[in-house]
Amino acid sequence: MPSVLPSVLFVCVHNAGRSQMAAAWLAHLGGDRVEVRSAGSLPAGQVNPAAVEAMREVGIDIAAARPKILTTEAVEASDVVITMGCGDVCPVFPGKRYEDWQLDDPAGQGVEAVRAIRDEIRARVEELLAGLPPA
């Protein structure tokens, strides 16, 4: 049976920074009101340590998160698909809401730079959450 919760999929190339932080913010702020997924077109071996540290600073632990490969099934199962620099690799299905968030890539950056990305993602997630339909 399909989920009655609105569902959001965050996609970036490595699923190691931006999409992981966005998914963590949405899960944290949305609680049980939303189903959250994240994936990458070319997943990294681990989540970016600077992203882990930046999120830890705001009380959200993503240390156990693991990058996942983007699948057609994940896109089909989502109501909203947010891409973050992954180009045209994300399959497009009618009836889905798609957004492309232009965000700096935290790969190779220190925690100081990642903090600004984290905070921008939080603001965008808050706006997204406010516009989601109720469960």
Steps between C-alpha positions, in 0.01 A plus 500: 500500500644843409605734778247766600784725612648747254838363393813690400812369327822704514751418226859613450796336330671328793215494755768592751437865584215720377236229458592338832476832685169584329352160585614535861351849528167388353483196728590719800260785422221295341500212745234243417319740259718411202683205346862585418742340253840593361716352227786573264577438135855392592491431876817553703633244744403707803329820605725806490659539848463880481124456441482259794677754723291796380176311569628378837548865598124554468412180684435273201711185466549371145812297580317171441353610164626318192497627142248317280467460126219685324237257374198545277292345779604773747394770254170324423425469873560872570261792464775763493848454350764757594817486293825666602750508220445153356413615150258301287555158659178510701209327324195720445148371558173686438326625813817545705616836625861569406726774635868564438678664791820678397727448800875498542648151515652429844740240354856591590396794718558544870228520760512882493381505138255216557323693779375757249376224268332327797321820599383571144367144474310543827329815370401326176373194688288721728345663192446159337338360814264794527375427146448125535145371524397353835516123542 
